[in-house]
Amino acid sequence: MDDKHMQIGEVAARTELSLRTIRHYEETGLVVPSARSQGGFRLYTETDVARLMVIRRMKPLGFTLEQMRDLLAATDRLDGDDALEDGERELLLERVRAYRQTAAEQVEKLRVQLARAEDFAATLGARLEAR
């Protein structure tokens, strides 16, 4: 990915996360700025933005900070330059598969909730039109 550095404001705009949320994720160890400017400003790369996007996508599915940390650790290890033994690689892949399955289940639950909400809104709309 690109090595261009961005300040937190640009990252917030790109990820649609607040500055406060990004700082919170830094405090909890989910994301660490790649660098700091001479003035002490946080500097992020495209890799950092991608990491924040994973976190942003996990949040509405109900994943906890610990689960986010666990998934990111697994994907970091899989994406790292260090050679993995087959057993470790398979364990990491199984963790990622489990998160994918949980995400799919949560998406289905949200689809049901959305359908119910749309039905409710339509019912209210029909009631108002009947008056």
KATA-V615919 format. One line per field, one symbol per residue. ss: DSSP state (h for helix, s for strand, l for the rest). burial: 1 if it has 16 or more other ideal C-beta (glycine too) atoms within 10 Angstrom, else 0. A space follows every 10 residues. Layout:
ss: ???
burial: ???
//
This chain:
ss: lllllsshhh hhhhhlllhh hhhhhhhlll llllssllll lssslhhhhh hhhhhhhhhl llllhhhhhh hhhhhhhhhl lllllhhhhh hhhhhhhhhh hhhhhhhhhh hhhhhhhhhh hhhhhhhhhl l
burial: 0000110100 1100101000 1100110001 1010000000 0111110110 1101100100 1010000100 1101100000 0000000000 0100100010 0110000000 0000000000 0000000000 0
//
